[in-house]
Amino acid sequence: MKYFSTRDREKRNLFSLKEAAFMGLAPDGGLFVPEFIPKVDMEEVERRAAISYTEMALYLTEQLFPDEFESNELRAMLEKIYDFDCKLHHMEGDKYTLELFHGPTFAFKDFGAKFMGGMIGLLNKSSEELIVLTATSGDTGSAVANGFYNVDGIKVVVLYPEGKISNLQESQMTTLGGNIRPVKVNGTFDDCQALVKAVFNDKEFRQIKNITSANSINLLRWIPQSFYYFYGYYLWKKATGKTMPEIVVPSGNYGNLTAGMLATFMGLPVKKFTAASNSNDIIPKLLMSGNYEPKASIRTIANAMDVGNPSNYERMVYLYDDSFEKLTAALNGYSCDDEEIRKGIKEIYEKYGYVSDPHSAVGYNAAKHYDIDGFWLSTAHYAKFGEVIKDTLGQEFEIPAALKTAMSKPKVAKTMGNDIDQLKDYILNGI
């Protein structure tokens, strides 16, 4: 399998998996996609899923990265990283949510970040020094830090907006030490993401330093997020006997949603997706107007979705051949503000006795709005947003022991302005 840029539709330049993964962003500024999308055997997917998530992931990995690795080394890697659950929670009636927050950092991004860390470890057998540079609006940083923690030959630089993520999110990425280098930037997530892109677009600088990204722009973060859609389908079909779910995806940078779309091109039966956003409603507005109009991000209580110019929009339009008609046939849009998010959190708790984090509550609101027959994704554990939950529900809830431990440790992070020269100097001389 080779990989090419979303901006190179004629496939003039093809890259190996290692080249694409280590570059992160294509040389022309586009995002890498597979040379072709394999069709999977859904009966085999379900048979493997009935055994375990790992067994299913092994089958899908072998289809997506054929002849790249030995089956036994893939199995060992997957068994090591996927030591946590993916659960379908039944509220009542036809209300289901797929819980993706049972990993080590209690967020859905563990699925992609741990896979990427494991795969980079397999690809980087020479242990040449590689800098993993990533930006986070909340949960990505902790998931990437955990996924790459103590991987030989890797140093991780995580940029996050100062004062714009939760205390717990910050603790999870600033207390590991080792090969993890957190950097708080005086700016927004979009500023952090722009800094990452600026580094990747500086060809001369990248000749000096071997740098890749662990944001969902990197195909090794993006592709494995398609796996839990297959598993969610298996669980939902088993619970309901139905075969064409509608799936609601809380969305920020849209790697999660486009991974679900990738799954459908591989053969997963989905009736329709819903892009559920907070006040950063660029994609829902696109679906109404046909115009893509990025803007400065707006700070909300669902901060991991505070993205004003989602990178994975390029993959989205690539998958649907730049056709607005094809995209709208596959996708609904929905957005809600902080007040509506809080109403959703309250309603879920009062109706079902279930505590939902703000991002998952956006998914619930969208599922309710469209009266879906399927499930919404719950992307983070409520404890990661304890301040919001306490303020909204008027009480505190139990915090998992692993999160308590992270919060008890001293935070260590570099502080810098929104300045590309400062960042490049830090990468060259500071880490």
C-alpha positions in Angstrom: 0.0 0.0 0.0 1.2 3.5 -0.9 -0.1 6.9 0.2 -0.6 10.2 -1.5 -1.8 13.7 -0.7 -5.4 14.9 -0.8 -4.0 17.7 -3.0 -2.6 15.3 -5.5 -5.6 13.6 -7.0 -3.7 12.3 -10.0 -1.4 10.4 -7.5 1.8 11.7 -9.1 3.7 11.3 -5.9 3.3 8.1 -3.9 4.9 7.5 -0.5 5.6 4.4 1.7 3.9 4.0 5.1 7.0 5.0 6.9 7.5 8.1 4.8 3.9 9.2 5.2 3.8 8.5 8.9 7.1 10.3 9.6 6.2 13.3 7.5 2.8 13.6 9.0 1.8 16.3 6.5 2.4 15.8 2.8 5.0 17.9 1.1 2.3 20.0 -0.7 0.5 20.7 2.6 -2.2 18.1 2.0 -3.2 15.2 4.2 -2.1 11.6 3.4 -4.7 9.1 2.3 -4.3 5.4 1.2 -3.7 4.7 -2.5 -6.9 2.7 -2.4 -9.5 1.9 0.3 -9.8 -1.9 0.8 -13.2 -3.6 1.0 -13.5 -5.8 4.1 -15.6 -8.9 4.7 -18.2 -7.8 7.2 -18.9 -11.4 8.2 -15.3 -11.8 9.1 -15.3 -8.4 10.9 -18.2 -9.6 13.1 -16.7 -13.0 13.7 -13.5 -11.4 14.9 -15.3 -8.7 17.0 -17.2 -11.5 18.8 -13.7 -12.8 19.9 -12.3 -9.4 21.0 -11.6 -5.9 19.9 -8.0 -6.8 19.4 -8.8 -9.7 17.1 -11.1 -7.4 15.0 -8.4 -4.7 14.9 -5.8 -7.2 13.7 -8.0 -8.1 10.7 -8.6 -4.5 9.8 -5.0 -3.5 10.3 -3.9 -6.3 7.9 -6.4 -5.1 5.3 -5.2 -1.5 5.5 -1.5 -2.1 5.8 -1.0 -5.3 3.7 2.4 -6.9 3.6 3.9 -4.2 5.9 4.3 -6.2 9.0 4.4 -9.8 10.2 1.1 -10.9 11.6 2.6 -12.0 14.9 4.3 -8.7 15.6 1.1 -6.8 14.8 -0.9 -9.1 17.1 1.7 -8.6 20.0 1.5 -4.8 19.5 -2.3 -4.7 19.4 -2.7 -6.9 22.4 -0.4 -4.6 24.3 -2.1 -1.3 23.4 -5.8 -2.4 23.4 -6.0 -3.5 27.0 -9.2 -1.5 27.7 -12.9 -1.7 26.8 -15.1 -0.2 24.1 -18.7 -0.4 25.5 -22.2 0.2 24.1 -24.3 1.7 26.9 -28.1 1.4 26.7 -30.0 4.3 28.2 -33.5 3.1 27.5 -35.6 2.3 24.4 -33.6 3.0 21.3 -31.1 5.3 23.1 -27.5 4.0 22.9 -24.1 5.5 23.2 -20.8 4.0 22.4 -18.4 4.7 25.3 -14.9 5.4 24.0 -13.4 6.7 27.2 -12.2 3.5 29.0 -8.5 3.9 27.9 -5.6 5.2 30.0 -6.4 8.9 29.5 -10.2 8.4 29.6 -10.8 9.8 26.0 -11.5 8.3 22.6 -8.1 9.5 21.4 -6.5 6.7 23.2 -7.6 4.4 20.4 -5.7 6.3 17.8 -2.7 7.6 19.8 -1.8 4.2 21.3 -2.0 2.6 17.8 0.2 5.3 16.4 2.7 4.9 19.2 2.8 1.2 18.6 3.1 1.5 14.9 5.9 4.1 15.0 7.7 1.8 17.3 7.5 -1.0 14.7 8.5 1.3 11.9 11.3 3.1 13.8 13.4 0.0 14.4 16.6 1.8 13.9 15.6 4.1 16.9 16.7 7.2 15.0 15.6 10.3 16.9 12.1 11.4 15.8 10.3 14.5 17.2 6.6 14.0 17.5 5.0 17.5 17.3 1.3 17.9 18.0 -1.2 20.5 19.0 -4.1 19.9 21.4 -7.4 21.6 22.3 -7.7 19.3 25.3 -7.6 15.5 25.1 -5.2 14.9 22.2 -2.1 16.0 24.2 -2.6 13.5 27.0 -3.5 10.6 24.7 -0.5 11.3 22.5 1.8 11.7 25.5 0.6 8.4 26.9 0.7 6.6 23.6 4.4 7.6 23.0 5.6 7.6 26.6 9.0 5.9 26.7 8.9 4.8 23.1 12.6 4.4 22.0 14.0 7.2 19.9 10.9 9.5 20.3 10.6 12.9 21.9 7.1 14.4 22.1 6.4 18.1 21.9 2.8 18.9 22.8 1.5 22.5 22.2 -1.6 23.5 24.1 -3.4 26.9 24.6 -2.5 28.4 28.0 -5.6 28.7 30.2 -8.0 27.1 27.7 -7.9 23.5 28.7 -9.2 21.9 31.9 -6.9 21.5 34.9 -7.1 17.7 34.6 -6.3 17.7 30.9 -3.2 19.8 31.6 -2.2 17.5 34.5 -2.4 14.4 32.3 0.2 15.8 29.8 2.5 17.8 32.1 3.2 15.2 34.8 4.7 12.3 32.8 8.2 13.6 32.3 10.6 11.3 30.5 10.4 11.9 26.7 7.3 14.1 26.9 7.8 17.9 26.4 4.6 19.9 27.0 4.5 23.6 25.8 1.8 26.0 26.8 1.3 28.7 24.1 -0.1 32.2 24.7 -3.0 31.8 22.2 -5.8 29.5 21.0 -5.8 25.9 19.7 -5.9 27.3 16.2 -2.7 29.2 16.9 -1.1 26.0 18.2 -2.3 24.1 15.1 -1.0 26.8 12.9 2.5 26.6 14.5 2.5 22.9 13.9 1.6 23.3 10.3 4.2 26.1 9.9 6.9 23.7 11.1 5.8 21.0 8.7 5.7 23.5 5.8 9.3 24.6 6.5 11.2 22.1 4.2 14.6 23.5 5.2 13.9 23.1 8.9 12.6 19.5 8.4 15.8 18.6 6.7 17.6 19.5 10.0 15.1 17.7 12.3 13.2 14.5 11.7 9.7 15.6 12.7 6.2 14.1 12.5 2.8 14.9 13.9 0.5 12.9 16.1 -2.6 15.0 15.4 -5.3 13.4 13.4 -3.7 14.9 10.3 -1.3 11.9 10.7 -2.7 8.9 9.0 -1.6 6.6 11.8 -3.7 8.5 14.2 -6.6 8.8 11.8 -7.0 5.3 10.3 -7.3 3.3 13.6 -10.2 5.5 14.7 -12.2 3.7 12.0 -11.9 0.5 13.9 -14.3 1.3 16.8 -17.1 2.2 14.3 -16.9 -1.5 13.2 -17.0 -2.6 16.8 -19.8 -0.3 17.7 -21.8 -1.6 14.7 -21.2 -5.2 15.9 -22.4 -4.3 19.5 -25.4 -2.3 18.3 -26.5 -5.1 15.8 -26.1 -7.7 18.6 -28.2 -5.5 20.9 -31.0 -4.5 18.5 -30.9 -6.9 15.6 -30.7 -4.0 13.2 -28.1 -3.3 10.5 -28.1 0.3 9.4 -27.3 2.6 12.3 -27.3 6.4 12.3 -24.2 7.6 14.1 -23.7 10.9 15.8 -20.1 12.1 16.2 -19.1 15.0 18.5 -16.7 16.8 16.2 -13.9 19.4 16.5 -11.0 18.7 14.1 -13.1 16.1 12.3 -10.6 13.3 12.4 -13.1 11.1 14.3 -15.9 11.7 11.8 -13.8 11.2 8.7 -12.5 8.0 10.2 -16.1 6.8 10.4 -16.6 7.8 6.8 -13.5 5.8 5.9 -15.1 2.8 7.6 -18.2 3.1 5.3 -16.0 3.1 2.2 -14.4 -0.1 3.5 -17.9 -1.6 3.7 -19.4 -0.7 7.1 -23.2 -0.2 6.7 -24.2 3.2 8.1 -27.5 5.0 7.2 -26.2 8.5 7.9 -23.7 10.4 10.1 -24.3 13.6 12.1 -21.5 16.0 12.7 -22.4 17.4 16.1 -20.5 20.6 17.0 -20.5 23.2 19.7 -20.5 26.9 18.8 -17.6 26.2 16.4 -20.1 25.3 13.7 -18.1 25.5 10.5 -19.1 22.1 9.1 -22.9 22.3 10.1 -22.9 25.7 8.4 -21.2 24.2 5.3 -23.9 21.6 5.1 -26.5 24.3 5.0 -24.8 26.8 2.7 -22.4 24.9 0.6 -19.6 27.3 1.7 -16.6 26.4 3.8 -15.9 29.5 5.9 -13.3 28.9 8.6 -13.1 31.4 11.5 -11.4 32.1 14.7 -12.3 29.4 17.3 -14.8 30.2 20.1 -14.0 29.0 23.6 -16.7 26.7 25.0 -17.2 24.2 27.8 -16.7 21.4 25.3 -13.1 22.7 24.7 -11.7 19.7 22.8 -14.1 20.7 20.0 -13.0 24.4 19.9 -11.6 24.3 16.4 -12.4 27.1 13.9 -10.5 25.6 10.9 -10.7 21.8 11.0 -7.8 20.1 9.3 -9.6 17.0 8.3 -12.0 18.9 6.1 -9.6 18.1 3.3 -10.0 14.3 3.9 -13.8 14.7 4.1 -14.1 16.4 0.7 -11.6 14.0 -0.8 -13.7 11.0 0.3 -16.8 12.4 -1.3 -15.1 13.6 -4.5 -15.6 17.3 -3.7 -19.3 16.7 -4.3 -21.6 18.7 -2.0 -24.5 16.4 -3.0 -22.6 13.3 -2.0 -21.5 14.8 1.3 -24.9 16.0 2.3 -26.4 12.6 1.4 -24.0 11.0 3.9 -24.0 13.7 6.6 -26.3 15.8 8.7 -25.1 18.8 10.7 -26.0 20.0 14.2 -24.6 22.6 16.6 -25.4 23.9 20.1 -24.1 26.5 22.5 -22.9 26.2 26.1 -26.4 26.7 27.5 -27.8 23.9 25.4 -24.8 21.7 26.3 -25.6 22.2 30.0 -29.3 21.4 29.3 -28.2 18.1 27.7 -26.0 17.1 30.6 -28.9 17.8 33.0 -31.4 15.9 30.9 -29.2 12.8 30.5 -28.7 12.7 34.3 -32.3 13.4 35.2 -33.7 10.9 32.7 -31.2 8.1 32.8 -29.0 8.7 35.9 -26.0 8.9 33.6 -23.3 11.5 33.9 -22.1 12.8 30.5 -19.2 15.0 29.7 -19.9 18.2 27.7 -18.7 16.7 24.3 -20.8 13.6 24.6 -23.8 15.8 25.6 -23.4 17.5 22.3 -23.8 14.1 20.7 -26.8 13.4 22.8 -28.4 16.7 21.8 -27.9 15.9 18.1 -29.2 12.4 18.5 -32.3 13.7 20.1 -32.7 16.5 17.5 -32.7 14.0 14.6 -34.4 11.2 16.6 -31.7 8.8 15.4 -32.0 5.0 15.2 -28.4 4.2 16.1 -26.0 5.6 18.7 -23.9 8.6 19.5 -20.2 8.5 20.5 -19.3 9.4 24.1 -15.8 10.7 23.6 -14.5 11.5 27.2 -15.1 10.5 30.8 -17.1 13.1 32.7 -14.4 13.4 35.4 -12.1 15.1 32.9 -14.6 18.1 33.1 -15.3 18.0 36.8 -15.7 21.8 37.1 -18.3 21.9 34.3 -20.2 18.9 35.8 -20.2 20.3 39.3 -21.4 23.7 38.1 -24.1 22.1 35.9 -25.4 19.4 38.1 -24.7 21.0 41.5 -22.7 18.1 42.9 -19.4 16.3 42.5 -18.9 12.8 41.3 -16.3 10.1 41.8 -13.0 10.7 40.0 -11.1 7.5 38.7 -8.0 6.7 40.7 -5.7 7.2 37.7 -7.0 10.8 37.2 -6.5 11.5 40.9 -2.9 10.4 40.7 -2.2 12.7 37.7 -3.7 15.7 39.5 -1.6 15.1 42.6 1.7 15.5 40.7 3.5 18.8 39.9 3.0 20.2 36.4 6.1 20.9 34.3 5.7 22.8 31.0 7.6 25.2 28.8 5.8 28.5 28.2 6.1 30.5 24.9 4.4 33.0 22.8 2.6 32.4 19.5 5.9 32.6 17.7 7.2 30.1 15.1 10.8 31.2 15.7 10.6 30.4 19.4 9.1 27.0 18.6 11.8 26.1 16.1 14.5 27.3 18.5 13.1 25.1 21.2 13.0 22.1 19.0 16.6 22.7 17.9 18.1 23.6 21.2 15.7 23.2 24.1 14.5 19.6 24.1 
